[in-house]
Amino acid sequence: MPQKSNRFLTALAAIAALAGAITLAPDAARAEEWSGQVTLYGWGAGVTGDLTPFTGAPTLSFDKSLTDVLEDLDGAFFMTGLARRGDLVLFGDLTYSNSSRSGLVPPGIPAAGGVTMKSLTLAAGKRIDAGGGTTVDLLGGLRAWDIDGKITSPVLSVAPSTSFVDPILALRVNTPINDRWSLLGYLDVGGFGVGSDFTAQVAVTANYEVNENLYLSLGWRHLHVDYSDGGTVFKGAMTGPLVGATWRF
C-alpha cells in the first residue's frame, strides 16, 4: 500500500506541475470565444491480449494479427471532443470495443469468452504555437476504465469485471502538410500503479479538409492497458486502422 500511495502522489505531482504550467492567455486572448470540434471514428480494432480471471484459472488469449482481430471483433468505435479558448485546451475521448473468442485453454479444454473494454479520458492543458501552423497541446488528466470479461468451458464459467481510474500525461501535435491536408499525432502514458500498472495510447491520422467545418481522417490507433489486482490479470490492447469525420464549430 505505501508503494502504491507513493506512485499516486508522484502521478498527482506530475499532473499538478503540468496544471501549474497552464496559464490564462493575455487579456486580449481572454476575450476570444470558445471553439470546438467533435470527431467520430470507426475503428477496426478488437481486444488483443490475455485475460486471467483469478489465480489458477485458465487464461483466455486473443490473437494479435489484424485478420484475427477483425474476426473476433463484435464492435468498436471511439469519439473525441476538443474545446479551446486562447491557449486553454479541454480534451475528451470515449472508447468502446467488444470482442469474443473460442478455442482451447490448457490442457486442451474447449472454451469461449469475450472482453468488453470501455474507457473515458478527460484532460486539460495548454496549446503552444510551434510556428508554421503547427500546434502542440500539453495535457494532463484521468482515464476511467470499465472492463468486463467472460470465460465459459465445460468445467468453468466466470465473468470477471473491474473498474478503475488512471492518471495520464498526454501530448497532441497537429501540423499542416498543404492547404488541404494535415497530420495529427497523439500520445499519452499513465497508470503508474494507481489504477492499472501501465496504460499508453498512440494515434496518428492524416486529415483532409472538405470545408472549414468538415474534416475526414484516416489513420491508426493503439490503446494498451496492463492491469492486475489479486489474481485477476488483464494485459491487453485495442489496435487497428481507423476512419473518421470531424465537425468543427
C-alpha positions as CSV (number, residue, x, y, z in Angstrom):
1,M,0.0,0.0,0.0
2,P,2.8,2.6,0.8
3,Q,4.4,1.9,-2.6
4,K,1.0,2.5,-4.4
5,S,0.4,5.6,-2.3
6,N,3.9,6.9,-3.4
7,R,3.0,6.3,-7.0
8,F,-0.3,8.0,-6.6
9,L,1.4,11.1,-5.1
10,T,4.0,11.1,-7.9
11,A,1.3,11.0,-10.5
12,L,-0.6,13.8,-8.8
13,A,2.6,15.9,-8.6
14,A,3.3,15.4,-12.3
15,I,-0.3,16.4,-13.2
16,A,-0.1,19.4,-10.8
17,A,3.1,20.5,-12.3
18,L,1.5,20.4,-15.8
19,A,-1.5,22.2,-14.5
20,G,0.7,24.9,-13.0
21,A,2.2,25.5,-16.4
22,I,-1.2,26.2,-17.9
23,T,-1.6,29.9,-17.7
24,L,-4.5,32.1,-18.8
25,A,-4.0,34.0,-22.0
26,P,-3.4,37.7,-22.0
27,D,-6.4,40.0,-21.7
28,A,-6.9,40.2,-25.5
29,A,-6.8,36.4,-25.8
30,R,-9.2,36.0,-22.8
31,A,-11.8,37.9,-24.9
32,E,-11.7,35.1,-27.5
33,E,-14.7,32.9,-27.8
34,W,-14.7,29.2,-27.3
35,S,-14.2,27.0,-30.4
36,G,-14.6,23.2,-30.5
37,Q,-14.7,20.0,-32.6
38,V,-16.2,16.6,-32.3
39,T,-14.8,13.5,-34.1
40,L,-16.5,10.1,-34.6
41,Y,-14.3,7.2,-35.7
42,G,-15.0,3.7,-37.0
43,W,-12.2,1.6,-35.6
44,G,-11.0,-1.8,-36.9
45,A,-9.7,-2.8,-33.5
46,G,-10.7,-5.8,-31.4
47,V,-9.3,-6.6,-28.0
48,T,-6.0,-8.4,-28.1
49,G,-4.1,-9.9,-25.1
50,D,-4.6,-12.3,-22.2
51,L,-7.3,-12.5,-19.5
52,T,-6.9,-14.5,-16.3
53,P,-9.9,-14.2,-14.1
54,F,-8.2,-15.4,-10.9
55,T,-5.2,-17.3,-9.7
56,G,-5.1,-20.9,-11.1
57,A,-7.9,-20.2,-13.7
58,P,-7.3,-20.7,-17.4
59,T,-6.0,-17.8,-19.4
60,L,-8.0,-16.8,-22.5
61,S,-5.8,-15.3,-25.2
62,F,-6.9,-13.1,-28.1
63,D,-4.8,-13.3,-31.2
64,K,-2.9,-10.3,-32.2
65,S,-2.9,-10.5,-36.0
66,L,-5.2,-8.0,-37.8
67,T,-7.1,-10.8,-39.5
68,D,-7.9,-12.5,-36.3
69,V,-8.8,-9.2,-34.6
70,L,-11.3,-8.4,-37.3
71,E,-12.7,-12.0,-37.0
72,D,-13.1,-11.7,-33.2
73,L,-14.4,-8.1,-33.3
74,D,-18.0,-7.6,-32.4
75,G,-17.9,-3.8,-32.4
76,A,-15.5,-0.9,-31.8
77,F,-15.7,2.8,-32.1
78,F,-14.4,5.9,-30.3
79,M,-15.3,9.6,-30.2
80,T,-13.1,12.6,-29.3
81,G,-14.0,16.1,-28.5
82,L,-11.9,19.2,-28.1
83,A,-12.7,22.7,-26.8
84,R,-10.3,25.7,-26.9
85,R,-10.3,29.3,-25.7
86,G,-7.0,31.1,-26.2
87,D,-4.3,28.7,-25.2
88,L,-6.5,26.7,-22.9
89,V,-7.4,23.2,-24.3
90,L,-10.0,20.8,-22.9
91,F,-9.9,17.2,-24.4
92,G,-12.2,14.2,-24.1
93,D,-12.1,10.7,-25.5
94,L,-14.7,7.9,-25.3
95,T,-13.7,4.4,-26.4
96,Y,-15.7,1.1,-26.8
97,S,-14.7,-2.3,-28.0
98,N,-16.3,-5.8,-27.7
99,S,-14.6,-9.0,-28.8
100,S,-15.4,-12.6,-28.5
101,R,-13.2,-15.7,-28.9
102,S,-13.5,-19.5,-28.8
103,G,-10.8,-22.1,-28.7
104,L,-8.8,-24.3,-26.3
105,V,-7.3,-23.5,-22.9
106,P,-4.7,-25.6,-21.1
107,P,-4.7,-28.6,-21.0
108,G,-6.8,-28.6,-24.2
109,I,-10.2,-27.8,-22.8
110,P,-12.6,-26.1,-25.2
111,A,-13.6,-22.7,-24.0
112,A,-15.3,-19.5,-25.2
113,G,-15.1,-16.0,-23.9
114,G,-15.2,-12.3,-24.5
115,V,-13.9,-9.0,-23.4
116,T,-15.6,-5.6,-23.4
117,M,-13.5,-2.6,-22.8
118,K,-14.8,0.9,-22.2
119,S,-12.7,4.0,-21.4
120,L,-13.3,7.7,-20.9
121,T,-10.4,10.1,-20.9
122,L,-10.7,13.7,-19.7
123,A,-7.8,16.1,-19.9
124,A,-6.9,19.8,-19.9
125,G,-3.8,21.6,-20.9
126,K,-2.1,24.4,-22.8
127,R,-1.6,24.9,-26.5
128,I,1.8,26.1,-27.8
129,D,2.2,27.6,-31.2
130,A,5.3,25.9,-32.7
131,G,5.3,28.0,-35.9
132,G,4.4,27.2,-39.5
133,G,0.9,26.4,-38.5
134,T,2.0,23.5,-36.1
135,T,0.4,23.4,-32.7
136,V,1.4,21.4,-29.6
137,D,-1.0,20.6,-26.8
138,L,0.4,19.6,-23.4
139,L,-2.3,17.8,-21.4
140,G,-2.9,16.1,-18.0
141,G,-5.9,14.3,-16.8
142,L,-7.6,11.0,-16.0
143,R,-8.7,7.9,-17.8
144,A,-11.6,5.8,-16.3
145,W,-11.8,2.1,-17.4
146,D,-14.6,-0.4,-17.3
147,I,-13.5,-3.9,-18.3
148,D,-15.9,-6.9,-18.4
149,G,-14.7,-10.4,-19.3
150,K,-16.3,-13.8,-19.6
151,I,-14.9,-17.3,-19.9
152,T,-17.1,-20.4,-20.3
153,S,-15.9,-24.0,-20.5
154,P,-17.3,-27.4,-19.5
155,V,-15.6,-27.1,-16.2
156,L,-15.7,-23.4,-15.5
157,S,-17.9,-20.3,-16.0
158,V,-16.7,-16.9,-14.7
159,A,-17.4,-13.3,-15.6
160,P,-14.7,-11.1,-14.0
161,S,-15.2,-7.3,-14.2
162,T,-13.3,-4.3,-12.9
163,S,-13.4,-0.5,-13.0
164,F,-10.5,1.8,-12.1
165,V,-9.1,5.3,-12.9
166,D,-5.6,6.1,-14.2
167,P,-3.8,9.5,-14.2
168,I,-2.4,10.3,-17.6
169,L,0.0,12.8,-19.3
170,A,-0.5,13.5,-22.9
171,L,1.0,15.2,-26.0
172,R,-1.1,16.2,-29.1
173,V,0.6,17.7,-32.2
174,N,-1.2,19.0,-35.3
175,T,0.9,20.1,-38.4
176,P,-0.2,21.1,-41.9
177,I,1.1,19.5,-45.0
178,N,-0.6,21.8,-47.5
179,D,-3.7,23.8,-47.8
180,R,-6.0,20.7,-47.5
181,W,-4.0,18.0,-45.7
182,S,-2.6,17.9,-42.2
183,L,-1.1,15.3,-39.8
184,L,-2.3,14.7,-36.2
185,G,-0.3,12.8,-33.7
186,Y,-1.4,11.9,-30.1
187,L,0.5,10.1,-27.3
188,D,-0.4,9.5,-23.7
189,V,1.1,7.4,-20.9
190,G,-0.3,6.8,-17.4
191,G,-1.4,4.3,-14.8
192,F,1.8,4.5,-12.7
193,G,0.4,1.8,-10.4
194,V,-2.6,3.9,-9.3
195,G,-5.3,2.1,-11.2
196,S,-3.5,0.0,-13.8
197,D,0.2,-0.8,-13.7
198,F,0.6,1.0,-17.0
199,T,-1.5,2.4,-19.8
200,A,-0.5,4.1,-23.1
201,Q,-2.1,5.3,-26.2
202,V,-0.8,6.4,-29.6
203,A,-2.8,7.6,-32.6
204,V,-1.7,9.1,-36.0
205,T,-4.1,10.4,-38.6
206,A,-3.9,12.1,-42.0
207,N,-6.7,14.6,-42.2
208,Y,-8.4,16.2,-45.3
209,E,-10.3,19.5,-45.1
210,V,-13.5,19.2,-47.0
211,N,-14.6,22.7,-46.0
212,E,-13.9,25.0,-43.0
213,N,-16.2,22.9,-40.8
214,L,-15.7,19.3,-42.0
215,Y,-12.6,17.1,-42.0
216,L,-12.1,13.5,-43.0
217,S,-9.4,11.3,-41.4
218,L,-7.6,8.0,-42.0
219,G,-5.1,6.6,-39.6
220,W,-4.0,4.1,-37.0
221,R,-4.6,3.9,-33.2
222,H,-3.3,1.7,-30.4
223,L,-4.6,1.7,-26.8
224,H,-2.9,-0.5,-24.2
225,V,-3.6,-1.4,-20.6
226,D,-1.7,-3.7,-18.2
227,Y,-3.9,-4.3,-15.1
228,S,-3.5,-6.8,-12.2
229,D,-5.4,-7.0,-8.9
230,G,-5.0,-10.0,-6.7
231,G,-5.4,-13.0,-9.1
232,T,-7.2,-11.1,-11.8
233,V,-4.8,-10.2,-14.6
234,F,-5.6,-8.4,-17.9
235,K,-2.8,-7.4,-20.3
236,G,-4.5,-6.2,-23.5
237,A,-4.8,-3.6,-26.2
238,M,-7.0,-2.3,-28.9
239,T,-5.1,-1.6,-32.1
240,G,-6.0,-1.1,-35.7
241,P,-6.9,1.2,-38.6
242,L,-9.5,3.9,-38.3
243,V,-11.6,6.3,-40.4
244,G,-13.4,9.3,-39.1
245,A,-15.1,12.6,-39.6
246,T,-14.6,15.8,-37.6
247,W,-17.1,18.7,-37.3
248,R,-15.6,22.0,-36.2
249,F,-17.7,24.8,-34.7
